[in-house]
Amino acid sequence: MASRLLWIDDEIDMLKPHVLFLEKKGYDVATCNNGSDALRRCASEPFDLILLDENMPGLSGLETLQGIKEMQPDVPVVMVTKNEEEDLMDQAIGAQIADYLIKPVNPNQILLTLKKNIHQRAIVSEATQSAYSRAFSELQMQISENSGFEQWKELYRSLVRWELQIEEAAVPMAEMLAMQKVEANAHFFRFVKRHYEDWVNNPDERPLMSPDVMKRTVFPLLREGRRVFLLVLDNFRYDQWRALAPELSDAFDIDEDLYLGILPTATGYARNAIFAGMMPADIKRMYPHLWVDDTQEEGKNQHEEELLRLQLERFRRKEKFSYNKLNDSQAAERLLGQLKGLANVPLNVLVVNFIDILSHARTDSRMVRELMGDEAAYRSITLSWFRHTAVKELFAALAEQDADIVITTDHGSIYVDNPVRVQGDREVNTNLRYKLGRNLSYPAREVFEMKQPARFGLPAPNLSTVYIYAAGRSFFAYPNNYNHYVQYYRGTFQHGGISMEEMLIPLVRLRPKSSR
């Protein structure tokens, strides 16, 4: 079906060659030589795009534009004018024109703006489909040949970039990419199994890991005399960061990276490792009163402020610091009111729990499951949360501070749909992506098992304790009431195991543009 255009210009007869050119290109072009006639046509006929002269007798271009938007608010309007004054451009843009052309225009200029404003989605969709088809083989080669951590970071960035582009372009290739991610995670699982013990025991040679975040990222900024706000967004994935990044790019210069979260990819281990600056086994050995085992009822993240204080003392850092935990928008609003009081505090730590709460709500609530049916919906809700809560106001306030903002997380999460049977006694923990206990029964080839936890930097409640981790999109299910258990947890977002989504997590530095 031909796209229908309306061209409004008091000298429309002189533009007849342009109209004929567009008609030969397949467009249906209606014309008017004044704003009043154009508004009457807009009241009774739909158009795909309107070309509007700015300078006409009677109703001006801006007055006609206002009338068009009242009747057809979604139609793109392209202003055509001889006037290059900045004030006029600002008024037109403020009135939500789609594009701006300076007379005299040539046919190719017009054709370009039509493609951009009418056919862009179809063109982008076709280009994205073609580009991903060409990139598919190269990605497959990277998946099979990746041998180092930096290569895995680059591959994961590429897969997320393609995931977001395919989603934006609405091309039918999401399933192919999902299969490619499954294969990548299978290789990543083997990569982690081969190297994890060496990483734990060689801190000077390993990739940046959870215990290194403060020492290698935050402390250098403090040594430079910078004020730092460290925001730890619990359960925050790299793709969610990429969805939020455009919201911050106007106010901040952004430097992003990925680091390696420790195992288990769970708050009690990974986040405590960040604040303590050491592996969980060392936390339990040095500060037994601050460590909470999986089997204990006490909250696993109740001692973060004390662990951070001890890490600062251990590295002889004497800076004052503040610690705040934000579990809801009201807590963020209260913090906004306290920002002035933090003006002389060098290090300010904010733990934001919303995304983790959302992930668990998806598991427990049928309504939330429907709202977050897939990973695209998960990203969308995260973006909506950012836009419509006090957290966005908090970032706006931080943009006015002369401080560095470091955004990170303790772990990500992964969509699970593949149950793996596991058995254990009553002492086994309840997490779906990792288990620890003495009497575990499991398919050894499908998990990463740690039979001597101390070698992997983990505490062992008993001499015979074994840790096991699920791979890719798997989750552990008990044989008792197996079908109900599988049905309840299949299609949820979980963490604790081994996947790119859980372990390759964002580490982002923001510097306000106002402080340049």
C-alpha positions as CSV (number, residue, x, y, z in Angstrom):
1,M,0.0,0.0,0.0
2,A,1.4,3.4,-1.0
3,S,2.3,5.8,1.8
4,R,0.0,8.9,1.7
5,L,1.6,12.3,2.0
6,L,0.2,15.8,2.3
7,W,2.4,18.7,1.1
8,I,1.3,22.2,2.3
9,D,3.0,25.2,0.6
10,D,1.6,28.5,-0.7
11,E,3.8,27.9,-3.9
12,I,2.8,24.3,-4.4
13,D,2.4,24.8,-8.1
14,M,6.1,25.5,-8.4
15,L,6.8,22.2,-6.6
16,K,5.0,20.1,-9.2
17,P,8.2,18.4,-10.4
18,H,9.0,17.3,-6.8
19,V,5.4,15.9,-6.5
20,L,5.7,14.0,-9.7
21,F,9.1,12.6,-8.6
22,L,7.5,11.3,-5.4
23,E,4.6,9.8,-7.2
24,K,7.0,7.9,-9.5
25,K,8.6,6.6,-6.4
26,G,5.2,5.1,-5.4
27,Y,3.9,7.8,-3.0
28,D,0.3,9.1,-3.0
29,V,0.7,12.9,-2.7
30,A,-2.1,15.3,-1.8
31,T,-1.4,19.0,-1.9
32,C,-2.7,22.2,-0.3
33,N,-1.6,25.9,-0.7
34,N,-2.7,27.2,2.7
35,G,-3.0,26.1,6.3
36,S,-6.8,26.3,6.6
37,D,-7.4,23.9,3.7
38,A,-4.7,21.6,5.1
39,L,-6.5,21.4,8.5
40,R,-9.8,20.6,6.8
41,R,-8.1,17.7,4.9
42,C,-6.4,16.5,8.1
43,A,-9.8,16.4,9.9
44,S,-11.2,13.9,7.4
45,E,-8.1,12.1,5.9
46,P,-5.3,10.2,7.5
47,F,-1.7,10.8,6.3
48,D,1.6,9.0,6.8
49,L,3.7,12.2,6.7
50,I,3.1,15.9,6.1
51,L,5.5,18.4,4.5
52,L,4.7,21.8,5.8
53,D,6.0,25.2,4.6
54,E,6.9,27.5,7.5
55,N,6.1,30.9,5.8
56,M,2.5,31.0,4.4
57,P,-0.1,33.8,4.3
58,G,-3.1,33.3,6.6
59,L,-2.3,30.5,9.1
60,S,1.5,30.4,9.6
61,G,3.4,27.1,9.5
62,L,3.7,26.9,13.3
63,E,-0.1,27.6,13.7
64,T,-0.9,25.0,11.1
65,L,1.4,22.6,12.9
66,Q,-0.4,23.1,16.2
67,G,-3.8,22.3,14.5
68,I,-2.3,19.2,12.8
69,K,-1.0,17.8,16.1
70,E,-4.4,18.3,17.7
71,M,-6.1,16.1,15.0
72,Q,-3.3,13.7,14.0
73,P,-0.9,13.8,17.0
74,D,1.2,10.8,15.7
75,V,1.7,11.9,12.1
76,P,5.4,13.0,11.4
77,V,5.5,16.6,10.2
78,V,8.6,17.9,8.3
79,M,9.0,21.7,8.3
80,V,10.2,23.2,5.1
81,T,11.5,26.8,5.3
82,K,13.9,29.4,4.0
83,N,14.4,30.7,7.5
84,E,17.4,29.5,9.3
85,E,17.0,31.5,12.5
86,E,17.7,29.4,15.6
87,D,14.7,30.7,17.5
88,L,12.3,29.4,14.8
89,M,14.1,26.1,14.7
90,D,13.7,25.8,18.5
91,Q,9.9,26.6,18.3
92,A,9.4,24.0,15.6
93,I,11.4,21.3,17.4
94,G,9.5,22.2,20.6
95,A,6.3,21.6,18.7
96,Q,7.6,18.1,17.9
97,I,8.3,18.3,14.2
98,A,9.9,15.1,12.9
99,D,12.5,16.9,10.6
100,Y,13.6,20.2,9.3
101,L,14.5,21.0,5.6
102,I,15.9,24.3,4.3
103,K,14.7,25.6,0.9
104,P,15.5,25.1,-1.8
105,V,15.1,21.4,-1.3
106,N,16.0,18.7,-3.9
107,P,14.1,15.5,-4.5
108,N,16.7,13.3,-2.9
109,Q,16.6,15.3,0.3
110,I,12.8,14.8,0.5
111,L,13.2,11.1,-0.3
112,L,15.8,10.8,2.5
113,T,13.5,12.3,5.1
114,L,10.6,10.1,3.9
115,K,12.8,7.0,4.4
116,K,13.9,8.2,7.8
117,N,10.4,9.0,9.1
118,I,8.1,6.5,7.4
119,H,10.3,3.5,6.4
120,Q,13.0,3.6,9.1
121,R,11.7,0.7,11.0
122,A,11.5,-1.5,7.9
123,I,14.9,-0.4,6.7
124,V,16.5,-0.9,10.1
125,S,14.8,-4.3,10.5
126,E,16.2,-5.5,7.1
127,A,19.6,-4.1,7.8
128,T,19.8,-5.7,11.3
129,Q,18.7,-9.1,10.0
130,S,21.3,-9.0,7.3
131,A,24.0,-7.8,9.6
132,Y,23.3,-10.4,12.2
133,S,23.3,-13.1,9.6
134,R,26.7,-12.0,8.5
135,A,28.0,-11.8,12.1
136,F,26.6,-15.2,13.1
137,S,29.5,-17.3,11.9
138,E,32.1,-14.9,13.4
139,L,30.3,-15.2,16.8
140,Q,30.2,-18.9,16.5
141,M,34.0,-18.9,15.9
142,Q,34.5,-16.7,18.9
143,I,32.4,-19.0,21.1
144,S,34.4,-22.1,20.2
145,E,37.8,-20.4,20.3
146,N,37.6,-18.1,23.3
147,S,40.6,-18.8,25.5
148,G,40.9,-15.7,27.8
149,F,38.7,-13.6,30.1
150,E,39.0,-10.5,27.9
151,Q,37.7,-12.4,24.9
152,W,34.7,-13.6,26.9
153,K,33.9,-10.1,28.0
154,E,34.0,-8.9,24.4
155,L,31.9,-11.8,23.2
156,Y,29.3,-11.2,25.9
157,R,29.1,-7.5,25.0
158,S,28.6,-8.5,21.3
159,L,25.8,-10.9,22.2
160,V,24.0,-8.3,24.4
161,R,24.4,-5.7,21.7
162,W,22.8,-8.0,19.1
163,E,20.1,-8.9,21.5
164,L,19.1,-5.2,22.0
165,Q,19.4,-4.4,18.3
166,I,17.2,-7.4,17.3
167,E,14.7,-6.4,20.0
168,E,14.6,-2.8,18.8
169,A,14.4,-3.8,15.1
170,A,11.7,-6.4,15.8
171,V,13.3,-8.9,13.5
172,P,12.5,-12.7,13.7
173,M,15.9,-13.7,14.8
174,A,15.6,-13.7,18.6
175,E,15.3,-17.5,18.8
176,M,18.5,-17.9,16.8
177,L,20.4,-15.6,19.1
178,A,18.9,-17.3,22.2
179,M,20.3,-20.6,20.9
180,Q,23.7,-19.0,20.3
181,K,23.7,-17.7,23.9
182,V,22.9,-21.2,25.1
183,E,25.9,-22.5,23.3
184,A,28.1,-19.7,24.5
185,N,27.1,-20.4,28.1
186,A,28.0,-24.0,27.7
187,H,31.5,-23.1,26.6
188,F,31.7,-20.4,29.3
189,F,30.8,-23.0,31.9
190,R,33.7,-25.2,30.8
191,F,36.0,-22.1,30.8
192,V,35.1,-21.3,34.4
193,K,35.5,-24.9,35.5
194,R,39.1,-24.9,34.1
195,H,40.2,-21.6,35.6
196,Y,38.2,-20.8,38.7
197,E,40.6,-22.4,41.3
198,D,43.6,-20.6,39.7
199,W,41.8,-17.3,39.8
200,V,40.9,-17.7,43.5
201,N,44.5,-18.5,44.4
202,N,46.3,-16.0,42.3
203,P,44.9,-12.6,43.1
204,D,47.7,-10.7,41.4
205,E,47.2,-12.4,38.0
206,R,43.4,-13.1,37.9
207,P,40.7,-11.0,36.2
208,L,39.1,-8.4,38.4
209,M,36.8,-10.3,40.8
210,S,34.4,-9.4,43.6
211,P,37.0,-9.0,46.4
212,D,39.1,-6.7,44.2
213,V,36.4,-4.1,43.4
214,M,37.1,-1.7,46.2
215,K,40.9,-2.1,46.1
216,R,41.3,-1.8,42.3
217,T,38.4,0.5,41.4
218,V,37.3,2.7,44.3
219,F,40.5,3.2,46.4
220,P,42.5,4.6,43.4
221,L,39.8,7.3,43.0
222,L,40.1,8.2,46.7
223,R,43.9,8.4,46.4
224,E,43.3,11.0,43.6
225,G,41.3,13.1,46.1
226,R,38.0,12.3,44.3
227,R,34.7,12.0,46.2
228,V,33.1,8.7,45.3
229,F,29.5,7.4,45.3
230,L,29.5,3.6,45.0
231,L,26.1,2.3,43.9
232,V,25.6,-1.4,44.2
233,L,22.5,-2.4,42.4
234,D,21.7,-5.9,43.6
235,N,21.1,-8.5,40.9
236,F,21.9,-6.1,38.0
237,R,22.7,-7.6,34.6
238,Y,24.8,-6.1,31.9
239,D,21.9,-5.9,29.4
240,Q,19.9,-4.0,32.1
241,W,22.7,-1.5,32.4
242,R,22.8,-1.1,28.6
243,A,19.0,-0.3,28.7
244,L,19.6,2.4,31.4
245,A,22.8,3.9,29.9
246,P,21.1,6.2,27.4
247,E,19.2,7.8,30.3
248,L,22.5,8.9,31.9
249,S,24.5,9.8,28.8
250,D,23.4,13.4,28.7
251,A,24.5,14.2,32.2
252,F,27.6,11.9,32.6
253,D,30.7,10.8,30.8
254,I,30.5,7.0,30.9
255,D,33.4,4.5,31.2
256,E,32.0,0.9,31.3
257,D,33.6,-2.4,31.9
258,L,32.7,-5.9,33.1
259,Y,34.2,-7.9,36.0
260,L,33.9,-11.5,37.2
261,G,31.5,-12.2,40.0
262,I,32.6,-15.0,42.4
263,L,30.8,-18.2,43.1
264,P,28.2,-18.7,44.3
265,T,26.7,-15.8,42.5
266,A,24.5,-15.0,45.5
267,T,24.4,-11.9,47.8
268,G,25.6,-13.7,50.9
269,Y,28.9,-14.5,49.1
270,A,29.5,-12.1,46.3
271,R,28.3,-8.9,47.9
272,N,30.0,-9.6,51.2
273,A,33.2,-10.3,49.2
274,I,33.0,-6.8,47.7
275,F,32.6,-5.1,51.0
276,A,35.1,-7.2,52.9
277,G,37.7,-7.3,50.0
278,M,38.3,-11.0,50.5
279,M,36.9,-14.4,49.6
280,P,34.1,-15.8,51.8
281,A,36.4,-18.4,53.5
282,D,38.7,-15.6,54.6
283,I,35.8,-13.6,55.9
284,K,34.6,-16.5,58.1
285,R,38.2,-17.2,59.3
286,M,39.0,-13.6,60.2
287,Y,35.6,-12.3,61.2
288,P,33.5,-15.4,62.3
289,H,31.0,-13.2,64.1
290,L,30.2,-11.4,60.8
291,W,29.8,-14.5,58.6
292,V,26.3,-16.2,58.3
293,D,26.2,-19.7,56.9
294,D,23.5,-20.7,54.4
295,T,21.7,-22.9,57.0
296,Q,21.3,-20.0,59.5
297,E,18.1,-18.0,59.5
298,E,19.8,-14.6,59.9
299,G,20.0,-12.3,56.9
300,K,23.2,-12.9,54.9
301,N,23.9,-9.2,54.2
302,Q,23.4,-7.6,57.6
303,H,27.1,-6.8,58.2
304,E,28.1,-5.0,55.0
305,E,28.9,-1.7,56.7
306,E,31.1,-3.3,59.3
307,L,32.9,-5.4,56.6
308,L,33.6,-2.2,54.6
309,R,34.9,-0.4,57.7
310,L,37.3,-3.3,58.4
311,Q,38.5,-3.3,54.7
312,L,39.2,0.4,54.9
313,E,41.2,-0.1,58.1
314,R,43.1,-3.1,56.6
315,F,44.3,-0.9,53.7
316,R,45.0,2.0,56.0
317,R,42.4,4.2,54.4
318,K,41.2,6.8,56.8
319,E,38.5,8.4,54.7
320,K,35.1,8.9,56.3
321,F,32.3,6.9,54.6
322,S,28.5,6.7,54.6
323,Y,26.5,3.6,54.0
324,N,22.8,3.5,53.0
325,K,20.6,0.7,51.9
326,L,17.7,1.6,49.6
327,N,14.9,-0.9,49.5
328,D,12.2,1.3,48.1
329,S,11.6,4.7,46.5
330,Q,10.9,6.3,49.9
331,A,14.4,5.4,51.0
332,A,15.8,7.1,47.9
333,E,13.7,10.2,48.6
334,R,15.0,10.4,52.1
335,L,18.6,10.1,50.8
336,L,18.0,13.0,48.4
337,G,17.1,15.1,51.4
338,Q,20.4,14.1,53.1
339,L,22.8,14.7,50.1
340,K,23.9,18.1,51.4
341,G,25.0,16.5,54.6
342,L,27.3,14.2,52.6
343,A,29.1,17.0,50.9
344,N,32.3,16.4,52.9
345,V,32.1,12.6,53.0
346,P,34.7,11.1,50.6
347,L,33.1,7.7,50.2
348,N,29.3,7.1,50.0
349,V,28.0,3.6,49.5
350,L,24.4,3.0,48.3
351,V,23.0,-0.5,48.1
352,V,19.9,-0.6,45.9
353,N,17.8,-3.7,46.2
354,F,14.9,-3.1,43.9
355,I,16.0,-5.3,41.0
356,D,16.6,-8.3,43.2
357,I,13.2,-7.7,44.8
358,L,11.6,-7.6,41.4
359,S,13.3,-10.8,40.3
360,H,12.0,-12.7,43.4
361,A,8.5,-11.1,42.9
362,R,8.5,-12.6,39.4
363,T,9.0,-16.0,40.9
364,D,6.3,-15.6,43.6
365,S,3.6,-13.6,41.7
366,R,1.7,-14.8,38.7
367,M,0.8,-11.1,37.8
368,V,4.5,-10.1,37.8
369,R,5.4,-13.2,35.7
370,E,2.9,-12.0,33.1
371,L,4.5,-8.5,33.1
372,M,8.0,-10.0,32.8
373,G,7.4,-12.8,30.4
374,D,10.9,-12.7,28.9
375,E,14.3,-10.9,29.1
376,A,13.1,-8.0,27.0
377,A,10.2,-7.4,29.4
378,Y,12.6,-7.7,32.4
379,R,14.8,-4.9,30.8
380,S,11.7,-2.8,30.1
381,I,10.4,-3.0,33.7
382,T,13.9,-2.2,35.0
383,L,14.0,0.9,32.7
384,S,10.4,1.9,33.8
385,W,11.5,1.6,37.5
386,F,14.4,3.9,36.8
387,R,12.4,6.5,35.0
388,H,9.5,6.7,37.5
389,T,11.1,6.5,40.9
390,A,13.3,8.7,43.0
391,V,16.4,6.8,41.8
392,K,16.3,8.9,38.6
393,E,16.1,12.1,40.7
394,L,19.0,10.8,42.7
395,F,21.2,10.5,39.6
396,A,20.1,14.0,38.6
397,A,21.3,15.3,41.9
398,L,24.5,13.4,41.6
399,A,25.1,14.9,38.2
400,E,25.5,18.3,40.0
401,Q,28.1,16.9,42.4
402,D,31.8,17.1,41.8
403,A,32.2,13.4,42.4
404,D,32.7,10.1,40.6
405,I,29.9,7.6,40.6
406,V,30.7,3.9,40.4
407,I,27.8,1.6,39.5
408,T,28.2,-2.1,39.9
409,T,26.5,-5.2,41.3
410,D,27.2,-8.4,43.2
411,H,25.8,-10.8,40.6
412,G,23.4,-11.0,37.7
413,S,20.6,-13.6,37.0
414,I,19.6,-15.9,34.2
415,Y,16.3,-17.2,32.8
416,V,16.0,-20.9,33.7
417,D,14.0,-23.6,32.0
418,N,16.0,-26.8,32.3
419,P,15.5,-28.8,35.6
420,V,18.3,-31.0,36.9
421,R,17.5,-33.6,39.6
422,V,19.4,-33.3,42.9
423,Q,18.9,-34.9,46.3
424,G,20.1,-34.0,49.7
425,D,19.3,-34.0,53.4
426,R,17.5,-31.4,55.4
427,E,20.6,-29.3,55.8
428,V,20.9,-28.5,52.1
429,N,20.3,-24.9,51.2
430,T,17.3,-23.8,49.1
431,N,19.0,-21.9,46.3
432,L,18.0,-23.2,42.8
433,R,21.4,-22.6,41.1
434,Y,23.8,-23.8,43.7
435,K,23.7,-26.4,46.6
436,L,26.0,-27.2,49.4
437,G,25.8,-30.1,51.8
438,R,27.2,-33.4,52.9
439,N,24.9,-35.9,51.2
440,L,24.2,-34.6,47.8
441,S,23.2,-36.8,44.9
442,Y,23.5,-35.2,41.5
443,P,24.5,-35.9,37.8
444,A,28.2,-34.9,38.1
445,R,28.7,-34.2,34.4
446,E,26.0,-31.5,34.5
447,V,27.4,-29.5,37.4
448,F,30.6,-27.9,38.6
449,E,31.4,-29.6,41.9
450,M,33.8,-28.3,44.6
451,K,34.6,-31.2,46.9
452,Q,37.2,-29.2,48.8
453,P,35.6,-25.8,49.2
454,A,38.6,-24.1,50.9
455,R,40.6,-24.5,47.6
456,F,37.9,-22.3,46.0
457,G,37.8,-19.6,48.8
458,L,34.6,-20.9,50.3
459,P,33.8,-21.9,53.9
460,A,32.8,-25.5,54.7
461,P,30.3,-25.9,57.5
462,N,31.4,-29.6,57.7
463,L,34.4,-31.6,56.6
464,S,32.5,-33.4,53.9
465,T,30.6,-30.3,52.5
466,V,30.4,-30.2,48.7
467,Y,29.3,-27.2,46.6
468,I,27.7,-27.8,43.2
469,Y,26.6,-25.2,40.6
470,A,24.1,-25.3,37.8
471,A,25.2,-24.4,34.3
472,G,23.5,-22.2,31.7
473,R,19.7,-22.2,32.0
474,S,19.5,-25.2,34.4
475,F,18.0,-25.2,37.9
476,F,18.1,-27.8,40.6
477,A,14.8,-29.7,41.4
478,Y,14.1,-32.2,44.1
479,P,12.6,-35.6,43.1
480,N,9.8,-35.1,45.8
481,N,6.9,-33.4,44.2
482,Y,9.1,-32.9,41.1
483,N,6.5,-31.9,38.5
484,H,5.0,-29.2,40.7
485,Y,8.5,-27.9,41.6
486,V,9.5,-27.7,38.0
487,Q,6.4,-26.1,36.8
488,Y,6.6,-23.4,39.6
489,Y,10.3,-22.4,38.9
490,R,10.6,-23.0,35.1
491,G,10.7,-19.6,33.4
492,T,11.9,-17.6,36.4
493,F,15.1,-15.6,36.8
494,Q,17.5,-17.2,39.2
495,H,21.1,-16.7,40.4
496,G,23.8,-18.6,42.2
497,G,25.3,-20.6,39.3
498,I,27.5,-20.2,36.3
499,S,26.5,-18.2,33.3
500,M,27.7,-15.1,31.5
501,E,24.5,-13.3,32.7
502,E,25.4,-14.1,36.4
503,M,29.2,-13.7,36.4
504,L,30.1,-11.1,33.7
505,I,28.6,-8.1,35.5
506,P,28.8,-4.3,34.9
507,L,31.4,-2.1,36.5
508,V,30.7,1.5,35.4
509,R,32.3,4.8,36.2
510,L,30.3,8.0,35.7
511,R,31.8,11.5,35.9
512,P,29.3,14.4,35.8
513,K,29.7,16.6,32.7
514,S,29.1,19.6,34.9
515,S,32.5,19.0,36.6
516,R,34.6,19.0,33.4
